[in-house]
Every structure is written in structure tokens, then in C-alpha cells.
């Protein structure tokens, strides 16, 4: 029974995510990898994404994803992402991955595995969708391929499907010691758009910092997927250590597997060794 519930939740979330496949992401400020690179605004912070869902039988499920963000004055980014909730794919807990974006002009993003001491190369725009807070909210599940549940909030896509999108200002305030500007986006989906027999609403509240160029607090409510809350805490405005943005010398850049081809081609084009950074 429990396995069936987990499968149902994963299936529902992945179905929602598939609505946005191959559609360009709206320029929404979210995590440090979303939107244009930000220079001259260093910070570090803890990011928590919480998904709360109620199943048809009344059972409640809560999943939590935790990450640590770093960004320096040059726009280099590091994300330490930890799985703290139940992983329905392999029941693993406490897994961590490290994501390093070497520079704002570099499209390559390295995902480090502390267990195997390997670095896999990916593309920055793809990692946008696995870091919470932007046009998407993502909850890492871990596993051999670092699967994530991704909840996409695409107002323009909904408009194309016939939905009505209204936005209103929530004014200014301070959240986690940072000045933010709030806005609420209400999307009303008419009957028949996603096989729904009656209209429903998706409500997003977003509190963004223009100075840091990131989302500080977001709450999204969707009757299909439940409530998703994203919050930054422990925000520090000091320059992080440069060592955080370097791939350790004992890491091997993968040349086989999912990212092997990408890593090899990228290294060759940049005159770098394929085995060591």
C-alpha cells in the first residue's frame, strides 16, 4: 500500500513536470543558477524546498529538500544539495551532490559525487530545472541518476492552453533580513484543459530580492500537487572562499556514462585533460 502511494505521488509530479518539456524557461529569479548570471553580489544561504501533499484517501506526505548556496563576486556558483526526505526510488537518505558553475560565461556546470570522487559535466540551462525557486521547484531524490521531482510554474504555457493569468503586487517587506518585493500570480485553468471537469486555480506568492537577484521566499498552491514552499535562511552577504568553486584535484572528470561524451568533448574544445581538472 505504501509503495503504491509513493508511486502515485511520483507519477503525478512527473506528469506535471512534463507539461513544460522543450519550452524555454521564463526569466524568473529563483536560485543562483536561474536567470542571467549576477556579478558583484556575493552571498551564501540555506535553501529549503518543502512539498506537502494530501492523497485521495486523506493520507499526507511531506518531502523536504535542503541545499546550501554560494556565489562569489565573479558570479561563480556552488550548490551543495542534500536529500533529507524519503527516496522512493532506492530508499537512500542523506545523499549529497555538489554542483559547481565555474564562471558566468561558462555554459558548463559540474556535478560532483563525493562518494565516487567524480565530476560529471552538464549544461547550465539544464541544471536550472533541478535547483528550486525559479520557474520550477525541484526536489532531489538522489539515486544513481540523481532523479528529481520537478514542479513547473509556467504562466505563458498556461495562457497558450487557454488559462487566465492575473498578477498583483504584494508590496515590500523584509524576509530573512533581506529587502524583497512580493507578487502574487493566480492562474485559473478552465475545465477540459488537462482533463479537469471543473476550473481550478494555481496560486504563487513570490518574494524576490532585486539586489541579490534571487528568490527569497515562495509559496505555490496547486490542487493537483499540493503546496510547495521554498525559503532561503541564514543569508550571509560576505565573499565565500575561492576554494569552494574549484574541483578538488583528486576528482576525476567522467568520460563514460551519461555525461561522458559531454565531458570529453567539452574538455577537448577547451584544451583541458579529460581525466583531471
C-alpha positions as CSV (number, residue, x, y, z in Angstrom):
1,X,0.0,0.0,0.0
2,X,2.8,2.4,1.0
3,X,4.7,1.6,-2.2
4,X,1.5,2.3,-4.3
5,X,1.2,5.7,-2.6
6,X,4.8,6.6,-3.4
7,X,4.4,5.5,-7.0
8,X,1.2,7.6,-7.4
9,X,2.8,10.7,-6.0
10,X,5.9,10.4,-8.2
11,X,3.7,9.8,-11.2
12,X,1.6,12.8,-10.5
13,X,4.6,15.1,-10.0
14,X,6.4,13.9,-13.2
15,X,3.2,14.3,-15.2
16,X,3.1,18.0,-14.1
17,X,6.7,18.4,-15.0
18,X,6.2,17.0,-18.5
19,X,3.9,19.9,-19.4
20,X,7.0,22.1,-19.8
21,X,9.3,19.9,-21.8
22,X,11.1,21.7,-24.6
23,X,9.6,25.1,-23.6
24,X,12.0,28.0,-22.8
25,X,12.0,29.0,-19.2
26,X,10.5,32.3,-18.2
27,X,13.1,34.8,-16.9
28,X,12.2,34.3,-13.3
29,X,14.6,35.0,-10.5
30,X,15.0,31.9,-8.4
31,X,18.0,30.0,-7.2
32,X,21.6,31.1,-8.1
33,X,21.5,29.2,-11.5
34,X,18.3,30.7,-12.7
35,X,18.1,33.9,-14.8
36,X,21.1,35.8,-16.0
37,X,24.4,35.5,-14.0
38,X,24.7,38.0,-11.2
39,X,28.0,39.8,-10.6
40,X,29.2,41.8,-7.6
41,X,26.6,40.4,-5.2
42,X,28.2,37.6,-3.2
43,X,26.2,35.6,-0.7
44,X,25.7,32.2,0.9
45,X,22.4,30.8,2.3
46,X,20.4,27.7,3.1
47,X,17.6,26.8,0.8
48,X,14.7,24.5,1.8
49,X,12.1,23.2,-0.6
50,X,9.1,21.5,1.1
51,X,6.3,19.7,-0.7
52,X,3.2,18.9,1.2
53,X,0.6,16.7,-0.5
54,X,-2.7,15.1,0.5
55,X,-3.6,11.8,-1.2
56,X,-7.2,10.9,-2.2
57,X,-7.5,8.7,0.8
58,X,-6.6,11.6,3.1
59,X,-3.0,10.4,3.8
60,X,-0.5,13.3,4.0
61,X,3.0,13.2,2.6
62,X,5.7,15.8,3.2
63,X,9.1,15.8,1.4
64,X,11.9,18.1,2.1
65,X,14.9,19.1,0.0
66,X,17.8,21.1,1.5
67,X,20.6,22.9,-0.3
68,X,23.4,25.3,0.6
69,X,24.1,28.1,-1.9
70,X,27.3,30.0,-2.5
71,X,28.0,32.8,-5.0
72,X,31.1,35.0,-5.3
73,X,31.6,38.5,-6.8
74,X,32.7,36.9,-10.1
75,X,29.3,35.1,-10.4
76,X,30.7,31.7,-9.8
77,X,28.1,29.4,-8.1
78,X,28.2,26.4,-5.9
79,X,25.2,24.4,-4.7
80,X,25.5,21.6,-2.1
81,X,22.3,19.7,-2.3
82,X,21.2,17.1,0.3
83,X,18.3,14.6,0.3
84,X,16.7,14.6,3.7
85,X,13.3,13.1,2.8
86,X,12.4,9.5,1.8
87,X,13.7,8.4,-1.6
88,X,11.0,6.2,-3.2
89,X,13.5,5.1,-5.9
90,X,16.1,3.5,-3.7
91,X,15.2,4.3,-0.1
92,X,18.6,6.1,0.4
93,X,18.8,9.1,2.7
94,X,21.3,11.8,3.4
95,X,22.8,11.7,-0.1
96,X,24.7,14.9,-1.2
97,X,25.7,16.2,-4.5
98,X,27.8,19.3,-5.2
99,X,27.2,21.5,-8.3
100,X,29.8,24.0,-9.4
101,X,29.4,26.6,-12.1
102,X,33.0,27.7,-12.8
103,X,32.0,31.1,-14.2
104,X,29.1,33.1,-15.6
105,X,30.4,33.0,-19.2
106,X,30.9,29.2,-19.0
107,X,27.9,27.1,-20.0
108,X,29.4,24.0,-18.4
109,X,28.3,23.0,-14.9
110,X,30.0,20.2,-12.9
111,X,28.1,17.8,-10.7
112,X,30.5,16.3,-8.1
113,X,29.9,12.9,-6.4
114,X,31.7,12.9,-3.1
115,X,31.4,9.1,-2.8
116,X,33.0,8.2,-6.2
117,X,35.1,11.4,-6.3
118,X,34.0,12.0,-9.9
119,X,32.8,15.1,-11.7
120,X,30.2,14.9,-14.4
121,X,29.8,17.8,-16.8
122,X,26.3,19.1,-17.6
123,X,24.8,22.3,-19.1
124,X,23.8,25.3,-17.0
125,X,20.3,25.7,-18.5
126,X,19.5,22.1,-17.7
127,X,20.6,22.5,-14.1
128,X,18.2,25.4,-13.7
129,X,15.4,22.8,-13.6
130,X,16.9,20.8,-10.8
131,X,17.5,23.7,-8.4
132,X,14.4,25.0,-6.7
133,X,12.9,28.5,-6.8
134,X,12.9,29.7,-10.4
135,X,10.3,28.9,-13.0
136,X,10.5,25.4,-11.4
137,X,10.6,24.0,-7.9
138,X,12.7,20.8,-7.7
139,X,13.0,18.2,-5.0
140,X,16.1,16.0,-5.4
141,X,15.5,12.3,-4.8
142,X,19.1,11.0,-5.2
143,X,19.6,7.6,-6.7
144,X,22.2,6.7,-9.4
145,X,20.9,9.3,-11.8
146,X,20.1,12.0,-9.2
147,X,16.4,12.0,-10.1
148,X,14.3,15.0,-9.1
149,X,10.6,15.7,-8.8
150,X,10.1,18.9,-10.8
151,X,7.1,21.1,-10.4
152,X,6.9,23.7,-13.2
153,X,5.0,27.0,-12.9
154,X,4.8,28.3,-16.5
155,X,2.3,31.1,-16.8
156,X,2.9,31.6,-20.5
157,X,2.3,27.9,-21.2
158,X,-0.9,28.0,-19.3
159,X,-2.0,31.1,-21.3
160,X,-1.4,29.1,-24.5
161,X,-3.7,26.4,-23.2
162,X,-6.5,28.9,-22.6
163,X,-5.9,29.7,-18.9
164,X,-6.3,33.2,-17.4
165,X,-3.2,34.6,-15.5
166,X,-3.5,37.6,-13.2
167,X,-0.7,39.2,-11.3
168,X,-0.9,41.5,-8.3
169,X,1.7,43.3,-6.2
170,X,2.2,42.2,-2.6
171,X,4.3,45.3,-1.7
172,X,7.7,45.4,0.0
173,X,8.9,43.8,3.2
174,X,11.9,42.1,4.8
175,X,12.3,38.3,4.7
176,X,15.3,36.7,6.3
177,X,16.9,40.1,6.8
178,X,16.7,41.0,3.1
179,X,14.5,43.7,1.4
180,X,12.2,41.9,-1.0
181,X,9.3,42.8,-3.4
182,X,6.3,40.5,-3.5
183,X,3.9,39.5,-6.2
184,X,1.1,37.0,-6.5
185,X,0.3,35.1,-9.7
186,X,-3.1,33.5,-9.9
187,X,-3.6,31.1,-12.8
188,X,-7.2,30.0,-13.5
189,X,-7.4,26.8,-15.6
190,X,-10.8,26.3,-17.3
191,X,-12.5,22.9,-17.5
192,X,-11.2,20.5,-20.1
193,X,-7.6,21.8,-20.4
194,X,-5.9,19.0,-18.5
195,X,-8.8,16.6,-18.4
196,X,-10.3,18.5,-15.5
197,X,-14.1,18.5,-15.2
198,X,-14.2,21.9,-13.5
199,X,-11.9,25.0,-13.3
200,X,-9.1,25.2,-10.7
201,X,-6.6,27.8,-9.6
202,X,-2.8,27.8,-9.1
203,X,-1.6,30.5,-6.7
204,X,2.0,31.5,-6.5
205,X,3.4,34.1,-4.0
206,X,6.9,35.2,-4.7
207,X,9.2,37.4,-2.6
208,X,12.3,38.4,-4.6
209,X,15.4,40.4,-3.9
210,X,16.5,42.7,-6.8
211,X,19.8,43.4,-5.1
212,X,20.8,39.7,-4.8
213,X,18.9,38.7,-7.9
214,X,17.3,35.7,-6.3
215,X,14.0,34.4,-4.8
216,X,14.0,34.6,-1.0
217,X,10.6,33.0,-0.3
218,X,8.0,31.4,-2.5
219,X,4.8,29.5,-1.8
220,X,2.9,27.7,-4.5
221,X,-0.5,26.0,-4.1
222,X,-1.9,23.7,-6.8
223,X,-4.8,21.3,-6.1
224,X,-3.1,18.6,-8.2
225,X,0.3,18.6,-6.5
226,X,-0.3,20.2,-3.1
227,X,1.6,23.1,-1.5
228,X,5.3,23.8,-2.3
229,X,7.2,26.2,-0.1
230,X,10.7,27.5,-0.9
231,X,12.7,29.6,1.6
232,X,16.2,31.0,2.0
233,X,17.6,31.4,5.5
234,X,20.9,32.1,7.2
235,X,21.8,34.6,4.4
236,X,25.3,36.0,4.6
237,X,26.5,38.8,2.4
238,X,30.2,38.0,2.7
239,X,32.5,36.7,0.0
240,X,32.7,32.8,0.1
241,X,36.1,31.1,0.0
242,X,37.5,30.7,-3.5
243,X,38.2,27.0,-2.8
244,X,34.5,26.3,-2.8
245,X,34.4,26.9,-6.6
246,X,37.3,24.7,-7.6
247,X,37.0,21.0,-8.4
248,X,39.3,19.1,-6.0
249,X,42.5,17.8,-7.5
250,X,41.6,14.2,-6.5
251,X,38.4,14.2,-8.6
252,X,38.2,12.5,-12.0
253,X,36.1,14.1,-14.7
254,X,33.9,11.3,-16.0
255,X,34.4,10.2,-19.6
256,X,31.9,7.4,-19.6
257,X,28.2,7.1,-18.6
258,X,25.5,9.7,-19.0
259,X,27.9,12.7,-19.1
260,X,31.0,11.0,-20.5
261,X,30.6,12.3,-24.1
262,X,29.7,15.8,-23.0
263,X,32.7,15.9,-20.6
264,X,35.2,14.6,-23.2
265,X,34.0,17.0,-26.0
266,X,34.0,20.0,-23.7
267,X,37.4,19.2,-22.3
268,X,38.9,18.8,-25.8
269,X,37.4,22.1,-27.0
270,X,38.8,23.9,-24.1
271,X,42.2,22.2,-24.2
272,X,41.7,20.5,-20.8
273,X,42.7,17.0,-19.8
274,X,39.8,14.6,-19.8
275,X,40.9,12.8,-16.7
276,X,41.7,15.6,-14.3
277,X,40.5,19.1,-13.8
